[in-house]
Amino acid sequence: MKSLFGKILSASRPDQNVVSWLKDFTKPANVDEISLAKIRQNRPGEESKPGWLEKARTQFFNSIEHALRNGQVVSVKLDSGVDVSKQYQINGGGQSLNSYADLFQISSQIELTLSNLSIKELTVHQPVKLKLENCSIAILYLAQSAKDSEVRTTRSLIGKLHVAAGVLKHYEMRGGGLLDIDCPPPNGGNPFTGTVSLSNVYLPRIRDRFILAGPQPYRNIRYHLRGLENLQMANLFHSAELAVEREDDTWTNKIFSYFYEWVSDFGSSALRPILWQILLICISMLLILYSDGSVYVGQEFSPNKVSWQNIFVEDSTSGEYARAFYLALQPLVNPLGIFGHKLLLIPRYPWLAAWSTVHGFFAVIFLALTVFAIRRRFKIQ
């Protein structure tokens, strides 16, 4: 069942080769350092020429792109001389596990877009507006001095997010994954001061397989998100937290935990129980159709009487499908017969009647989980 709904309901798992690369911090033998300050120093006598600083900046960014596109491992220091009024971009030409930035250090206020590249450690020491597009980042570290930074990622995989208190004014992820988080504990100050939004982002639910070692990082970030009244994101991390905690539970609780996760993502998804309802109805319809398992028990049919019930006695394909759909829908509309036992159609066989009872039992559960998820999403704390 997990494979049936996995691609629809959750983000895809990251490639294990990429995860192994994220976890490997063996220092490469040859690392070329590219520094904006060094490039400026290597252009002596040009200070008086018009546009010399802009040429140095262009050379700096071009050098990074050229190195990454030609299979090199580099260390980048963006330390001075950028124009804070401009937007800058570095396009690595494609993610590679052999050509990457071993260290990418930002020590200047900048609005920067990094796309299609791999970085072992990206450290931010000044307030930035950072966009990551289709990147693999082993460590994203935002120091205390980077207060009021904004980070937006698209289809990017982050191995570990290190963030200090009060640093992130805006944090947004669209696609990709976040494999581990290092943020202050509940009494250590909230790392977020504004919007936090994750959509279709993979969060590990198994410890040690990726980078996450246990549920505590999820507990910490959930506490901070609740402090911002960001209940939607808090519930997202709470679901992942419950899945990781399951490994320490008893086998009976594990069974209920897996069931609760599969059918409603621990009460966070209203879509999942609806999909399960649809699946049950489809199964019931197929069983009824292929066994001719419906029997009409309504009032005697009269060809001269116009009624919507007439279709239930028609000897046609439309009649067969109508009977199958009505009888399959009956456990949802009238689960367990609690709204009365006067029925138009009943199952022909005992095994089909037993299945209908089982269907009705789970229909009640899925309906309750749908209502609970909707209430949890929209209620006021």
Buried (B, 14 or more C-beta within 10 A) or exposed (E): EEEEBEEEBBBEBBEEEBBEBBBEEEEEEEEEEBBBBBBBEEBEEBEEEEEBBEBBBEBBBEBBBEBBBEEBBBBBBBBEBBEEEEEBEBBBBEBBEEBBBBBBBBBBEBBBBBBBBBBBBBBBBBBBBBBBBBBBBBBBBBBEEBBBBBBBBBBBBBBBBBBBBBBBBBBBBBBBBBBBBBBBEBEEBBBBBEBBBBEBBBBBBEBEEBBBEBBEBBBBBBBBBBEBEBBBBBBBBBBBBBBBBBBEEEEEEEEEBBEBBBBBBBBBBBBBBBBBBEBBBEEBBEBBBEBEBBBBEBEEEEEEEEEEBBBBBEEEEEBBBBBBBBBBBBBBEBBEBEEEEEBBBBBBEEEBEEBBBEBBEBBBBBBEBBEBBEEBBEEEE
